């Protein structure tokens, strides 16, 4: 009997040690990412994501994610939010009013994630198919009471210390078009930037600012080509040279514009371009092993629905319920180190803290 007790105790001890070792090994495998790529499909709700499965020849890159959550998008003072309130929530962790750029409800500036990590010698980048002064990108570097204050927002860029900037917005930089007559091109150069109006084939050691349109860039349907995936490749090549890590925000801005126009072809072509860009980010992360890729939206636009075609359950006829935004929750996808932190349902402000935890 005593021998049996000893045997049972020995087995329990062995199992307990094994469990602790297994738990220890698991904890060692869960590490913080050194880099974050945040891709924002402006106006991209779940129906928009679903469309990528029906209007693409092969499986979309969304299918490469295993960790998926939902974000509640309401602004502080509105049930339905806009891009400015949402991006301010992502960039600062503060819930604010529609139209606010990096400010709280009292219009006080709130530090952004870029402003917090640049002093830590972490590289940063912003890419968009809109102007860089548009609401979503602006919230990551500027502070303004109104998203329409494009000239004021642009003035933050030359001293922002962002390493790679690409998008539209030349009309807000030209001294001949600015009310204050400031020459922001010269201010960029004075602050160590290399400024160009074409996407370079390779990066340089200088900070780079690339402006390719007066305001928003051309649609895919108008011949924009592979700007978004190509700019993302170039940015990743540049930013990944920093051993301290990087943060890159990439916006597929015109998914939203297609939704506002209730234009299915416009929306879907922009969505598929964004999906291609997601593939670039995921391919980079797969080789890097230190990069977390996060894909989400700011809100849903258009009340987009994949409805039947006159009751034919074998055909899809996309439709819209509004030319504005909706209050539907939007999906968030994560892949890479610590991706499990991004599952579940949470408010848009939570994304900021989840990201900042990795840089603290």
Steps between C-alpha positions, in 0.01 A plus 500: 500500500781739595673425170183583309470833682863579420443418134189718481678789672797465268273514195322810634834671569625418150177628344517817709861568399412431138207741519717772651765447234238507228353820643847653527582412141168643383568827682840522337343459156255787552716806445437862427527614140781738419310647204135580429335543160153650541290486184177700504240438231300820528127420497565124491230305683444126507299502176788677326741235628255229391495647149868414461397132500245544221679747273855361501634207296676344798467502878556849641782573744241546775486120510859486630391629842397278790444772762194713429303742718239773478535870578222726628536822304280766663653843569476674837210719393353300209376146458630505142862611478710655226859429398641778717345383827587139424860567399548724804382208714752268331784750509451640852267270694259790559133498400408834346253680272455453126741721308768511773861452393715381793307706757264409785141620548627833640722539188820446698783327311558138600836328433483251214663160482754639254587789730550253783722250317716727280700618807571131567685490165232283340452562127159607370313524173165612356359398162158584358307517174343828617693814583730457799307789659172308486337394827635148552871565441484849656392364838832320536716815484285816525268684741209707370148580614368429149594238243440766232796711616723342238758779485544498879525120499762506222719735707559220754668276244845659444586476872319170562818290460301229324752301296284409200196691372316418178166618359337810355474858626727733302240778497542539877880531476542756222568851638308650206186314611537544876336791679805546726740480200719248686722292272456155651720342233792708629405417860513130412848541354614710798393213725701239312235366264543388143182612323383356168193470278573146378520177693869409525620153408724493803534671833766738628645575842302824514140533612282483189180688416330402174200698377339367182180704460353839583247345735380138495668264256339358188262207531617151405244533219682813381840333482658544846659159456690328781587813697373367832671157499818644344523789747450250782786283371732801479400623846559158656843479338589838649345471844617144566862616500443644848597240762274679753189420297238692300134597474339533158143617435362422154156628397282376217305827503281464196304194609313765697457726200348218296256444786404867516438496125301174525726386217555123520778482241690787662468344846599147396802599288634707791429212740695253286791745477496520879492120522807484277674740738405279795680220316818710482486560875433136583778377272745736669387390847527131408870545426569746781337313796508820711217690333133517599259573215168659599223561247186692586278791394390826656128446437271352237385716209194465282307237693647262244317167459562191289137447408344250262437602141119530487458204732743275309703328773769407247580863414624792709396856437680740737282778634521801733271643766665842543753736345644561847650285775331232708534399865575134429800347677802453277739202488859500620753238389840431660792274409842480663649513849232557769219487243269338758472838676277620216212253508167584664274804489628837623474876452715675241707674769629162622708451185734783598586346838538152353759636256675731748551211745746351251710817482515567877 
